[in-house]
Amino acid sequence: MKNRSEFLYELKEKQIGSIDSQSSIEESFQNITLRPILKFQNELLIQVFTEYCIKQKNEFFKLSVNKKLEYIENSLQRDMKFRDFLKGIVVGLMTSEEYIFYSRNASNLNKRLTSMLIERLKSQVQLIIFEN
């Protein structure tokens, strides 16, 4: 039987994005760990954001596309509880080794992760719809 780390490494696809000698260690971590997790968790992230919008009195669904993009950015930058929840969805699929690196470099990696979450949701704004 595989251990958790082996299972998670296999679950995540290969790195997304290029890594070369000029890449910072945070950029490498982003492409090897964060991007594959975000890709794998994409459907869940969209559904979580949709449910968040519903709990916020459905205002999001009445907005123009440009206002929706602003709403996404503001939600993740201002609502720390929600942002931390989304980060938890990502951190939960890290191996112990990845988490140790993440926690020791949390300041820089949290900024990267928040930016990546915002961009991922913005690029798929058309998928964030209210269904009864």
A tleap script that builds the chain and sets N, CA, C and O, in Angstrom:
source leaprc.protein.ff14SB
mol = sequence {
  NMET LYS ASN ARG SER GLU PHE LEU TYR GLU
  LEU LYS GLU LYS GLN ILE GLY SER ILE ASP
  SER GLN SER SER ILE GLU GLU SER PHE GLN
  ASN ILE THR LEU ARG PRO ILE LEU LYS PHE
  GLN ASN GLU LEU LEU ILE GLN VAL PHE THR
  GLU TYR CYS ILE LYS GLN LYS ASN GLU PHE
  PHE LYS LEU SER VAL ASN LYS LYS LEU GLU
  TYR ILE GLU ASN SER LEU GLN ARG ASP MET
  LYS PHE ARG ASP PHE LEU LYS GLY ILE VAL
  VAL GLY LEU MET THR SER GLU GLU TYR ILE
  PHE TYR SER ARG ASN ALA SER ASN LEU ASN
  LYS ARG LEU THR SER MET LEU ILE GLU ARG
  LEU LYS SER GLN VAL GLN LEU ILE ILE PHE
  GLU CASN
}
set mol.1.N position { 0.841 -1.186 0.000 }
set mol.1.CA position { 0.000 0.000 0.000 }
set mol.1.C position { 0.886 1.249 0.000 }
set mol.1.O position { 1.896 1.306 0.702 }
set mol.2.N position { 0.500 2.227 -0.781 }
set mol.2.CA position { 1.272 3.459 -0.896 }
set mol.2.C position { 1.049 4.337 0.331 }
set mol.2.O position { -0.019 4.328 0.942 }
set mol.3.N position { 2.087 5.092 0.672 }
set mol.3.CA position { 1.895 6.061 1.742 }
set mol.3.C position { 1.282 7.337 1.162 }
set mol.3.O position { 1.163 7.481 -0.054 }
set mol.4.N position { 0.904 8.239 2.026 }
set mol.4.CA position { 0.208 9.458 1.614 }
set mol.4.C position { 1.025 10.267 0.603 }
set mol.4.O position { 0.486 10.712 -0.410 }
set mol.5.N position { 2.310 10.457 0.868 }
set mol.5.CA position { 3.151 11.255 -0.029 }
set mol.5.C position { 3.221 10.648 -1.423 }
set mol.5.O position { 3.093 11.363 -2.416 }
set mol.6.N position { 3.423 9.341 -1.506 }
set mol.6.CA position { 3.476 8.686 -2.815 }
set mol.6.C position { 2.161 8.863 -3.559 }
set mol.6.O position { 2.144 9.151 -4.756 }
set mol.7.N position { 1.068 8.688 -2.839 }
set mol.7.CA position { -0.254 8.851 -3.445 }
set mol.7.C position { -0.441 10.270 -3.979 }
set mol.7.O position { -0.918 10.453 -5.099 }
set mol.8.N position { -0.070 11.273 -3.184 }
set mol.8.CA position { -0.246 12.665 -3.608 }
set mol.8.C position { 0.657 13.020 -4.781 }
set mol.8.O position { 0.236 13.747 -5.682 }
set mol.9.N position { 1.887 12.522 -4.787 }
set mol.9.CA position { 2.776 12.793 -5.919 }
set mol.9.C position { 2.197 12.219 -7.211 }
set mol.9.O position { 2.272 12.854 -8.263 }
set mol.10.N position { 1.626 11.030 -7.132 }
set mol.10.CA position { 1.029 10.420 -8.320 }
set mol.10.C position { -0.257 11.124 -8.729 }
set mol.10.O position { -0.562 11.236 -9.916 }
set mol.11.N position { -1.002 11.595 -7.749 }
set mol.11.CA position { -2.270 12.262 -8.006 }
set mol.11.C position { -2.063 13.551 -8.798 }
set mol.11.O position { -2.819 13.860 -9.720 }
set mol.12.N position { -1.034 14.286 -8.422 }
set mol.12.CA position { -0.724 15.532 -9.114 }
set mol.12.C position { -0.018 15.204 -10.416 }
set mol.12.O position { 0.830 14.314 -10.477 }
set mol.13.N position { -0.377 15.927 -11.438 }
set mol.13.CA position { 0.309 15.741 -12.709 }
set mol.13.C position { 1.718 16.294 -12.599 }
set mol.13.O position { 2.101 16.855 -11.572 }
set mol.14.N position { 2.467 16.134 -13.641 }
set mol.14.CA position { 3.812 16.698 -13.666 }
set mol.14.C position { 3.725 18.214 -13.543 }
set mol.14.O position { 2.644 18.800 -13.614 }
set mol.15.N position { 4.864 18.822 -13.361 }
set mol.15.CA position { 4.911 20.268 -13.179 }
set mol.15.C position { 4.210 21.001 -14.312 }
set mol.15.O position { 4.151 20.525 -15.446 }
set mol.16.N position { 3.688 22.158 -13.977 }
set mol.16.CA position { 3.045 23.019 -14.961 }
set mol.16.C position { 3.852 24.307 -14.997 }
set mol.16.O position { 3.984 24.987 -13.980 }
set mol.17.N position { 4.380 24.639 -16.138 }
set mol.17.CA position { 5.239 25.804 -16.260 }
set mol.17.C position { 6.686 25.354 -16.333 }
set mol.17.O position { 7.023 24.221 -15.987 }
set mol.18.N position { 7.515 26.247 -16.781 }
set mol.18.CA position { 8.919 25.880 -16.966 }
set mol.18.C position { 9.752 26.234 -15.736 }
set mol.18.O position { 9.465 27.182 -15.005 }
set mol.19.N position { 10.776 25.444 -15.547 }
set mol.19.CA position { 11.729 25.678 -14.471 }
set mol.19.C position { 13.111 25.608 -15.096 }
set mol.19.O position { 13.442 24.658 -15.805 }
set mol.20.N position { 13.909 26.626 -14.823 }
set mol.20.CA position { 15.283 26.602 -15.313 }
set mol.20.C position { 16.201 27.125 -14.215 }
set mol.20.O position { 15.768 27.358 -13.086 }
set mol.21.N position { 17.451 27.303 -14.552 }
set mol.21.CA position { 18.428 27.732 -13.546 }
set mol.21.C position { 18.140 29.135 -13.020 }
set mol.21.O position { 18.623 29.507 -11.951 }
set mol.22.N position { 17.365 29.906 -13.754 }
set mol.22.CA position { 17.017 31.261 -13.328 }
set mol.22.C position { 15.797 31.297 -12.410 }
set mol.22.O position { 15.507 32.328 -11.803 }
set mol.23.N position { 15.089 30.188 -12.307 }
set mol.23.CA position { 13.866 30.137 -11.502 }
set mol.23.C position { 14.204 30.203 -10.019 }
set mol.23.O position { 15.119 29.532 -9.542 }
set mol.24.N position { 13.444 31.026 -9.301 }
set mol.24.CA position { 13.614 31.067 -7.849 }
set mol.24.C position { 13.034 29.790 -7.258 }
set mol.24.O position { 12.289 29.071 -7.922 }
set mol.25.N position { 13.376 29.519 -6.026 }
set mol.25.CA position { 12.868 28.310 -5.380 }
set mol.25.C position { 11.351 28.399 -5.201 }
set mol.25.O position { 10.656 27.386 -5.278 }
set mol.26.N position { 10.833 29.619 -4.961 }
set mol.26.CA position { 9.387 29.798 -4.846 }
set mol.26.C position { 8.695 29.555 -6.182 }
set mol.26.O position { 7.619 28.960 -6.232 }
set mol.27.N position { 9.316 30.016 -7.263 }
set mol.27.CA position { 8.746 29.793 -8.591 }
set mol.27.C position { 8.734 28.302 -8.931 }
set mol.27.O position { 7.774 27.799 -9.513 }
set mol.28.N position { 9.785 27.618 -8.571 }
set mol.28.CA position { 9.832 26.168 -8.792 }
set mol.28.C position { 8.731 25.475 -8.001 }
set mol.28.O position { 8.044 24.601 -8.529 }
set mol.29.N position { 8.558 25.858 -6.739 }
set mol.29.CA position { 7.508 25.272 -5.904 }
set mol.29.C position { 6.133 25.559 -6.507 }
set mol.29.O position { 5.248 24.703 -6.510 }
set mol.30.N position { 5.978 26.759 -7.008 }
set mol.30.CA position { 4.716 27.144 -7.649 }
set mol.30.C position { 4.408 26.213 -8.822 }
set mol.30.O position { 3.278 25.741 -8.953 }
set mol.31.N position { 5.388 25.948 -9.664 }
set mol.31.CA position { 5.164 25.146 -10.867 }
set mol.31.C position { 5.114 23.643 -10.597 }
set mol.31.O position { 4.435 22.904 -11.310 }
set mol.32.N position { 5.822 23.199 -9.581 }
set mol.32.CA position { 5.850 21.768 -9.268 }
set mol.32.C position { 4.693 21.368 -8.353 }
set mol.32.O position { 4.158 20.267 -8.478 }
set mol.33.N position { 4.307 22.248 -7.442 }
set mol.33.CA position { 3.313 21.890 -6.426 }
set mol.33.C position { 2.005 22.657 -6.569 }
set mol.33.O position { 0.944 22.051 -6.716 }
set mol.34.N position { 2.072 23.985 -6.528 }
set mol.34.CA position { 0.835 24.772 -6.471 }
set mol.34.C position { -0.006 24.659 -7.738 }
set mol.34.O position { -1.207 24.402 -7.653 }
set mol.35.N position { 0.588 24.841 -8.893 }
set mol.35.CA position { -0.193 24.784 -10.139 }
set mol.35.C position { -0.885 23.434 -10.350 }
set mol.35.O position { -2.070 23.408 -10.684 }
set mol.36.N position { -0.178 22.309 -10.165 }
set mol.36.CA position { -0.882 21.028 -10.322 }
set mol.36.C position { -2.038 20.841 -9.331 }
set mol.36.O position { -3.078 20.288 -9.689 }
set mol.37.N position { -1.857 21.300 -8.090 }
set mol.37.CA position { -2.949 21.187 -7.118 }
set mol.37.C position { -4.118 22.054 -7.547 }
set mol.37.O position { -5.265 21.607 -7.504 }
set mol.38.N position { -3.851 23.285 -7.959 }
set mol.38.CA position { -4.931 24.174 -8.403 }
set mol.38.C position { -5.663 23.586 -9.602 }
set mol.38.O position { -6.887 23.674 -9.691 }
set mol.39.N position { -4.922 22.996 -10.512 }
set mol.39.CA position { -5.555 22.377 -11.681 }
set mol.39.C position { -6.437 21.212 -11.246 }
set mol.39.O position { -7.568 21.076 -11.712 }
set mol.40.N position { -5.924 20.379 -10.359 }
set mol.40.CA position { -6.676 19.229 -9.873 }
set mol.40.C position { -7.927 19.661 -9.098 }
set mol.40.O position { -8.975 19.025 -9.210 }
set mol.41.N position { -7.823 20.723 -8.324 }
set mol.41.CA position { -8.917 21.186 -7.468 }
set mol.41.C position { -9.807 22.224 -8.153 }
set mol.41.O position { -10.687 22.794 -7.507 }
set mol.42.N position { -9.601 22.477 -9.426 }
set mol.42.CA position { -10.299 23.546 -10.129 }
set mol.42.C position { -11.818 23.500 -9.970 }
set mol.42.O position { -12.434 24.504 -9.614 }
set mol.43.N position { -12.412 22.364 -10.225 }
set mol.43.CA position { -13.869 22.244 -10.149 }
set mol.43.C position { -14.372 22.566 -8.742 }
set mol.43.O position { -15.380 23.253 -8.580 }
set mol.44.N position { -13.672 22.071 -7.740 }
set mol.44.CA position { -14.054 22.348 -6.356 }
set mol.44.C position { -13.899 23.829 -6.034 }
set mol.44.O position { -14.767 24.408 -5.381 }
set mol.45.N position { -12.816 24.449 -6.477 }
set mol.45.CA position { -12.597 25.873 -6.209 }
set mol.45.C position { -13.715 26.724 -6.808 }
set mol.45.O position { -14.183 27.669 -6.173 }
set mol.46.N position { -14.139 26.396 -8.015 }
set mol.46.CA position { -15.231 27.135 -8.648 }
set mol.46.C position { -16.520 26.944 -7.861 }
set mol.46.O position { -17.258 27.904 -7.640 }
set mol.47.N position { -16.797 25.724 -7.439 }
set mol.47.CA position { -18.018 25.465 -6.674 }
set mol.47.C position { -17.986 26.157 -5.315 }
set mol.47.O position { -19.003 26.689 -4.869 }
set mol.48.N position { -16.844 26.155 -4.658 }
set mol.48.CA position { -16.712 26.832 -3.363 }
set mol.48.C position { -16.952 28.326 -3.532 }
set mol.48.O position { -17.640 28.939 -2.716 }
set mol.49.N position { -16.388 28.919 -4.587 }
set mol.49.CA position { -16.608 30.349 -4.806 }
set mol.49.C position { -18.070 30.628 -5.131 }
set mol.49.O position { -18.624 31.628 -4.675 }
set mol.50.N position { -18.695 29.763 -5.906 }
set mol.50.CA position { -20.119 29.924 -6.224 }
set mol.50.C position { -20.948 29.905 -4.946 }
set mol.50.O position { -21.826 30.750 -4.767 }
set mol.51.N position { -20.684 28.962 -4.065 }
set mol.51.CA position { -21.421 28.879 -2.799 }
set mol.51.C position { -21.148 30.096 -1.923 }
set mol.51.O position { -22.046 30.578 -1.232 }
set mol.52.N position { -19.929 30.590 -1.948 }
set mol.52.CA position { -19.579 31.812 -1.218 }
set mol.52.C position { -20.436 32.975 -1.714 }
set mol.52.O position { -20.968 33.750 -0.919 }
set mol.53.N position { -20.563 33.087 -3.031 }
set mol.53.CA position { -21.370 34.167 -3.618 }
set mol.53.C position { -22.838 34.037 -3.224 }
set mol.53.O position { -23.497 35.040 -2.953 }
set mol.54.N position { -23.346 32.829 -3.190 }
set mol.54.CA position { -24.738 32.605 -2.789 }
set mol.54.C position { -24.932 33.049 -1.344 }
set mol.54.O position { -25.932 33.689 -1.019 }
set mol.55.N position { -23.995 32.717 -0.488 }
set mol.55.CA position { -24.092 33.112 0.924 }
set mol.55.C position { -23.954 34.616 1.109 }
set mol.55.O position { -24.363 35.161 2.135 }
set mol.56.N position { -23.379 35.285 0.120 }
set mol.56.CA position { -23.235 36.743 0.177 }
set mol.56.C position { -24.427 37.428 -0.496 }
set mol.56.O position { -24.289 38.511 -1.064 }
set mol.57.N position { -25.571 36.802 -0.428 }
set mol.57.CA position { -26.850 37.340 -0.922 }
set mol.57.C position { -26.929 37.451 -2.438 }
set mol.57.O position { -27.655 38.296 -2.962 }
set mol.58.N position { -26.193 36.610 -3.142 }
set mol.58.CA position { -26.279 36.516 -4.605 }
set mol.58.C position { -25.905 37.789 -5.358 }
set mol.58.O position { -26.199 37.890 -6.549 }
set mol.59.N position { -25.285 38.742 -4.726 }
set mol.59.CA position { -24.936 39.995 -5.406 }
set mol.59.C position { -24.049 39.752 -6.626 }
set mol.59.O position { -24.207 40.417 -7.650 }
set mol.60.N position { -23.140 38.825 -6.522 }
set mol.60.CA position { -22.192 38.535 -7.598 }
set mol.60.C position { -22.900 38.254 -8.915 }
set mol.60.O position { -22.468 38.723 -9.968 }
set mol.61.N position { -23.975 37.496 -8.858 }
set mol.61.CA position { -24.648 37.033 -10.075 }
set mol.61.C position { -25.374 38.153 -10.816 }
set mol.61.O position { -25.759 37.976 -11.972 }
set mol.62.N position { -25.565 39.289 -10.177 }
set mol.62.CA position { -26.248 40.432 -10.790 }
set mol.62.C position { -25.266 41.418 -11.425 }
set mol.62.O position { -25.687 42.371 -12.081 }
set mol.63.N position { -23.990 41.202 -11.241 }
set mol.63.CA position { -22.976 42.159 -11.675 }
set mol.63.C position { -22.569 41.967 -13.135 }
set mol.63.O position { -22.741 40.892 -13.709 }
set mol.64.N position { -22.027 43.036 -13.717 }
set mol.64.CA position { -21.437 42.941 -15.059 }
set mol.64.C position { -20.146 42.130 -14.952 }
set mol.64.O position { -19.648 41.891 -13.852 }
set mol.65.N position { -19.613 41.713 -16.080 }
set mol.65.CA position { -18.395 40.902 -16.077 }
set mol.65.C position { -17.250 41.646 -15.393 }
set mol.65.O position { -16.542 41.061 -14.573 }
set mol.66.N position { -17.058 42.915 -15.715 }
set mol.66.CA position { -15.971 43.679 -15.096 }
set mol.66.C position { -16.139 43.784 -13.588 }
set mol.66.O position { -15.165 43.684 -12.841 }
set mol.67.N position { -17.361 43.984 -13.144 }
set mol.67.CA position { -17.633 44.063 -11.703 }
set mol.67.C position { -17.437 42.702 -11.038 }
set mol.67.O position { -17.015 42.630 -9.884 }
set mol.68.N position { -17.744 41.621 -11.764 }
set mol.68.CA position { -17.513 40.279 -11.224 }
set mol.68.C position { -16.019 40.049 -11.004 }
set mol.68.O position { -15.616 39.461 -10.001 }
set mol.69.N position { -15.209 40.513 -11.942 }
set mol.69.CA position { -13.762 40.361 -11.807 }
set mol.69.C position { -13.251 41.116 -10.583 }
set mol.69.O position { -12.401 40.616 -9.846 }
set mol.70.N position { -13.775 42.320 -10.373 }
set mol.70.CA position { -13.416 43.095 -9.183 }
set mol.70.C position { -13.876 42.385 -7.915 }
set mol.70.O position { -13.156 42.350 -6.917 }
set mol.71.N position { -15.068 41.826 -7.961 }
set mol.71.CA position { -15.644 41.120 -6.818 }
set mol.71.C position { -14.766 39.932 -6.420 }
set mol.71.O position { -14.510 39.705 -5.238 }
set mol.72.N position { -14.313 39.190 -7.413 }
set mol.72.CA position { -13.437 38.043 -7.144 }
set mol.72.C position { -12.175 38.513 -6.430 }
set mol.72.O position { -11.786 37.957 -5.403 }
set mol.73.N position { -11.551 39.530 -6.979 }
set mol.73.CA position { -10.309 40.033 -6.394 }
set mol.73.C position { -10.535 40.547 -4.979 }
set mol.73.O position { -9.773 40.225 -4.067 }
set mol.74.N position { -11.581 41.345 -4.800 }
set mol.74.CA position { -11.873 41.891 -3.472 }
set mol.74.C position { -12.199 40.799 -2.465 }
set mol.74.O position { -11.794 40.881 -1.305 }
set mol.75.N position { -12.921 39.788 -2.896 }
set mol.75.CA position { -13.303 38.697 -1.989 }
set mol.75.C position { -12.076 37.992 -1.429 }
set mol.75.O position { -12.009 37.702 -0.234 }
set mol.76.N position { -11.117 37.720 -2.286 }
set mol.76.CA position { -9.934 36.990 -1.832 }
set mol.76.C position { -8.933 37.879 -1.106 }
set mol.76.O position { -8.149 37.391 -0.292 }
set mol.77.N position { -8.950 39.167 -1.391 }
set mol.77.CA position { -8.019 40.059 -0.712 }
set mol.77.C position { -8.555 40.538 0.633 }
set mol.77.O position { -7.775 40.779 1.554 }
set mol.78.N position { -9.852 40.678 0.758 }
set mol.78.CA position { -10.419 41.270 1.976 }
set mol.78.C position { -11.012 40.271 2.955 }
set mol.78.O position { -10.984 40.499 4.164 }
set mol.79.N position { -11.542 39.178 2.454 }
set mol.79.CA position { -12.172 38.195 3.333 }
set mol.79.C position { -11.132 37.133 3.703 }
set mol.79.O position { -10.983 36.118 3.023 }
set mol.80.N position { -10.423 37.399 4.795 }
set mol.80.CA position { -9.322 36.512 5.186 }
set mol.80.C position { -9.800 35.105 5.523 }
set mol.80.O position { -9.112 34.127 5.234 }
set mol.81.N position { -10.969 35.002 6.129 }
set mol.81.CA position { -11.495 33.682 6.483 }
set mol.81.C position { -11.741 32.854 5.215 }
set mol.81.O position { -11.399 31.673 5.164 }
set mol.82.N position { -12.328 33.472 4.210 }
set mol.82.CA position { -12.585 32.781 2.946 }
set mol.82.C position { -11.280 32.443 2.227 }
set mol.82.O position { -11.112 31.336 1.714 }
set mol.83.N position { -10.359 33.405 2.196 }
set mol.83.CA position { -9.062 33.174 1.550 }
set mol.83.C position { -8.334 32.015 2.230 }
set mol.83.O position { -7.756 31.161 1.557 }
set mol.84.N position { -8.362 31.986 3.554 }
set mol.84.CA position { -7.705 30.899 4.277 }
set mol.84.C position { -8.379 29.558 3.998 }
set mol.84.O position { -7.709 28.526 3.942 }
set mol.85.N position { -9.692 29.569 3.824 }
set mol.85.CA position { -10.412 28.346 3.483 }
set mol.85.C position { -9.936 27.815 2.128 }
set mol.85.O position { -9.676 26.620 1.981 }
set mol.86.N position { -9.823 28.711 1.139 }
set mol.86.CA position { -9.339 28.301 -0.182 }
set mol.86.C position { -7.903 27.785 -0.104 }
set mol.86.O position { -7.556 26.797 -0.751 }
set mol.87.N position { -7.080 28.451 0.684 }
set mol.87.CA position { -5.704 27.982 0.856 }
set mol.87.C position { -5.693 26.582 1.458 }
set mol.87.O position { -4.857 25.754 1.097 }
set mol.88.N position { -6.610 26.322 2.366 }
set mol.88.CA position { -6.703 25.000 2.978 }
set mol.88.C position { -7.011 23.914 1.969 }
set mol.88.O position { -6.532 22.787 2.094 }
set mol.89.N position { -7.816 24.254 0.964 }
set mol.89.CA position { -8.121 23.294 -0.100 }
set mol.89.C position { -6.848 22.910 -0.846 }
set mol.89.O position { -6.704 21.774 -1.297 }
set mol.90.N position { -5.939 23.846 -0.972 }
set mol.90.CA position { -4.670 23.590 -1.659 }
set mol.90.C position { -3.688 22.880 -0.728 }
set mol.90.O position { -3.085 21.874 -1.104 }
set mol.91.N position { -3.533 23.402 0.475 }
set mol.91.CA position { -2.570 22.838 1.421 }
set mol.91.C position { -2.911 21.385 1.754 }
set mol.91.O position { -2.014 20.576 1.992 }
set mol.92.N position { -4.187 21.057 1.773 }
set mol.92.CA position { -4.605 19.699 2.089 }
set mol.92.C position { -4.102 18.649 1.117 }
set mol.92.O position { -4.099 17.461 1.440 }
set mol.93.N position { -3.678 19.064 -0.061 }
set mol.93.CA position { -3.136 18.116 -1.040 }
set mol.93.C position { -1.614 18.189 -1.156 }
set mol.93.O position { -1.032 17.668 -2.107 }
set mol.94.N position { -0.984 18.831 -0.197 }
set mol.94.CA position { 0.479 18.858 -0.174 }
set mol.94.C position { 0.996 17.660 0.604 }
set mol.94.O position { 0.358 17.177 1.540 }
set mol.95.N position { 2.158 17.198 0.196 }
set mol.95.CA position { 2.841 16.171 0.986 }
set mol.95.C position { 3.418 16.840 2.232 }
set mol.95.O position { 3.448 18.068 2.323 }
set mol.96.N position { 3.866 16.051 3.171 }
set mol.96.CA position { 4.490 16.605 4.380 }
set mol.96.C position { 5.704 17.454 4.016 }
set mol.96.O position { 5.915 18.523 4.589 }
set mol.97.N position { 6.491 16.981 3.072 }
set mol.97.CA position { 7.687 17.714 2.655 }
set mol.97.C position { 7.311 19.048 2.014 }
set mol.97.O position { 7.929 20.077 2.289 }
set mol.98.N position { 6.300 19.017 1.164 }
set mol.98.CA position { 5.852 20.256 0.518 }
set mol.98.C position { 5.312 21.229 1.556 }
set mol.98.O position { 5.563 22.431 1.481 }
set mol.99.N position { 4.570 20.704 2.523 }
set mol.99.CA position { 4.011 21.578 3.554 }
set mol.99.C position { 5.109 22.219 4.395 }
set mol.99.O position { 5.008 23.395 4.745 }
set mol.100.N position { 6.142 21.473 4.721 }
set mol.100.CA position { 7.249 22.046 5.493 }
set mol.100.C position { 7.851 23.218 4.727 }
set mol.100.O position { 8.079 24.286 5.296 }
set mol.101.N position { 8.108 23.019 3.439 }
set mol.101.CA position { 8.649 24.112 2.624 }
set mol.101.C position { 7.675 25.285 2.585 }
set mol.101.O position { 8.073 26.438 2.749 }
set mol.102.N position { 6.395 24.982 2.367 }
set mol.102.CA position { 5.360 26.015 2.305 }
set mol.102.C position { 5.314 26.817 3.607 }
set mol.102.O position { 5.294 28.047 3.572 }
set mol.103.N position { 5.296 26.145 4.733 }
set mol.103.CA position { 5.170 26.849 6.009 }
set mol.103.C position { 6.400 27.693 6.310 }
set mol.103.O position { 6.291 28.739 6.951 }
set mol.104.N position { 7.555 27.257 5.860 }
set mol.104.CA position { 8.783 28.025 6.102 }
set mol.104.C position { 8.926 29.214 5.160 }
set mol.104.O position { 9.724 30.118 5.407 }
set mol.105.N position { 8.158 29.210 4.093 }
set mol.105.CA position { 8.194 30.302 3.111 }
set mol.105.C position { 6.798 30.878 2.907 }
set mol.105.O position { 6.461 31.345 1.819 }
set mol.106.N position { 5.996 30.841 3.955 }
set mol.106.CA position { 4.576 31.174 3.854 }
set mol.106.C position { 4.321 32.588 3.345 }
set mol.106.O position { 3.393 32.796 2.565 }
set mol.107.N position { 5.102 33.538 3.757 }
set mol.107.CA position { 4.845 34.922 3.358 }
set mol.107.C position { 4.839 35.072 1.836 }
set mol.107.O position { 3.868 35.563 1.261 }
set mol.108.N position { 5.911 34.653 1.194 }
set mol.108.CA position { 5.992 34.767 -0.270 }
set mol.108.C position { 5.015 33.833 -0.972 }
set mol.108.O position { 4.376 34.217 -1.951 }
set mol.109.N position { 4.901 32.612 -0.472 }
set mol.109.CA position { 4.048 31.632 -1.147 }
set mol.109.C position { 2.570 31.954 -0.994 }
set mol.109.O position { 1.784 31.666 -1.897 }
set mol.110.N position { 2.172 32.544 0.128 }
set mol.110.CA position { 0.771 32.941 0.284 }
set mol.110.C position { 0.395 34.030 -0.715 }
set mol.110.O position { -0.714 34.026 -1.249 }
set mol.111.N position { 1.305 34.952 -0.966 }
set mol.111.CA position { 1.045 35.991 -1.974 }
set mol.111.C position { 0.892 35.356 -3.356 }
set mol.111.O position { -0.022 35.694 -4.108 }
set mol.112.N position { 1.784 34.449 -3.673 }
set mol.112.CA position { 1.701 33.749 -4.965 }
set mol.112.C position { 0.406 32.960 -5.074 }
set mol.112.O position { -0.280 33.015 -6.095 }
set mol.113.N position { 0.078 32.229 -4.021 }
set mol.113.CA position { -1.116 31.393 -4.039 }
set mol.113.C position { -2.377 32.236 -4.168 }
set mol.113.O position { -3.277 31.886 -4.932 }
set mol.114.N position { -2.452 33.335 -3.436 }
set mol.114.CA position { -3.622 34.211 -3.536 }
set mol.114.C position { -3.753 34.765 -4.946 }
set mol.114.O position { -4.851 34.787 -5.502 }
set mol.115.N position { -2.658 35.206 -5.525 }
set mol.115.CA position { -2.690 35.715 -6.908 }
set mol.115.C position { -3.136 34.636 -7.883 }
set mol.115.O position { -3.913 34.904 -8.799 }
set mol.116.N position { -2.652 33.431 -7.689 }
set mol.116.CA position { -3.022 32.330 -8.579 }
set mol.116.C position { -4.501 31.981 -8.435 }
set mol.116.O position { -5.173 31.710 -9.430 }
set mol.117.N position { -5.010 31.988 -7.208 }
set mol.117.CA position { -6.432 31.719 -6.989 }
set mol.117.C position { -7.292 32.787 -7.655 }
set mol.117.O position { -8.284 32.472 -8.312 }
set mol.118.N position { -6.910 34.044 -7.484 }
set mol.118.CA position { -7.656 35.148 -8.100 }
set mol.118.C position { -7.671 34.992 -9.613 }
set mol.118.O position { -8.732 35.074 -10.232 }
set mol.119.N position { -6.524 34.769 -10.208 }
set mol.119.CA position { -6.439 34.651 -11.667 }
set mol.119.C position { -7.205 33.440 -12.183 }
set mol.119.O position { -7.844 33.507 -13.233 }
set mol.120.N position { -7.142 32.341 -11.451 }
set mol.120.CA position { -7.865 31.129 -11.869 }
set mol.120.C position { -9.366 31.389 -11.870 }
set mol.120.O position { -10.054 31.019 -12.821 }
set mol.121.N position { -9.878 32.015 -10.827 }
set mol.121.CA position { -11.315 32.300 -10.762 }
set mol.121.C position { -11.721 33.342 -11.809 }
set mol.121.O position { -12.758 33.204 -12.457 }
set mol.122.N position { -10.908 34.371 -11.969 }
set mol.122.CA position { -11.221 35.403 -12.963 }
set mol.122.C position { -11.262 34.818 -14.374 }
set mol.122.O position { -12.137 35.163 -15.168 }
set mol.123.N position { -10.327 33.946 -14.680 }
set mol.123.CA position { -10.255 33.394 -16.035 }
set mol.123.C position { -11.413 32.446 -16.333 }
set mol.123.O position { -11.639 32.075 -17.485 }
set mol.124.N position { -12.143 32.057 -15.293 }
set mol.124.CA position { -13.265 31.139 -15.479 }
set mol.124.C position { -14.560 31.731 -14.939 }
set mol.124.O position { -15.461 31.002 -14.524 }
set mol.125.N position { -14.644 33.036 -14.948 }
set mol.125.CA position { -15.805 33.722 -14.375 }
set mol.125.C position { -17.114 33.242 -14.998 }
set mol.125.O position { -18.151 33.245 -14.335 }
set mol.126.N position { -17.076 32.833 -16.254 }
set mol.126.CA position { -18.288 32.366 -16.933 }
set mol.126.C position { -18.812 31.063 -16.339 }
set mol.126.O position { -19.969 30.711 -16.566 }
set mol.127.N position { -17.991 30.342 -15.588 }
set mol.127.CA position { -18.417 29.085 -14.962 }
set mol.127.C position { -19.050 29.294 -13.589 }
set mol.127.O position { -19.621 28.368 -13.012 }
set mol.128.N position { -18.945 30.508 -13.075 }
set mol.128.CA position { -19.497 30.804 -11.752 }
set mol.128.C position { -20.929 31.271 -11.946 }
set mol.128.O position { -21.193 32.455 -12.157 }
set mol.129.N position { -21.843 30.323 -11.871 }
set mol.129.CA position { -23.254 30.614 -12.127 }
set mol.129.C position { -24.109 30.071 -10.992 }
set mol.129.O position { -23.738 29.117 -10.309 }
set mol.130.N position { -25.251 30.696 -10.813 }
set mol.130.CA position { -26.189 30.279 -9.770 }
set mol.130.C position { -27.194 29.320 -10.369 }
set mol.130.O position { -27.905 29.649 -11.319 }
set mol.131.N position { -27.241 28.121 -9.795 }
set mol.131.CA position { -28.227 27.127 -10.219 }
set mol.131.C position { -29.027 26.716 -9.000 }
set mol.131.O position { -28.458 26.399 -7.955 }
set mol.132.N position { -30.346 26.720 -9.130 }
set mol.132.CA position { -31.194 26.325 -7.993 }
set mol.132.C position { -31.088 24.860 -7.701 }
set mol.132.O position { -31.735 24.365 -6.779 }
savepdb mol mol.pdb
quit
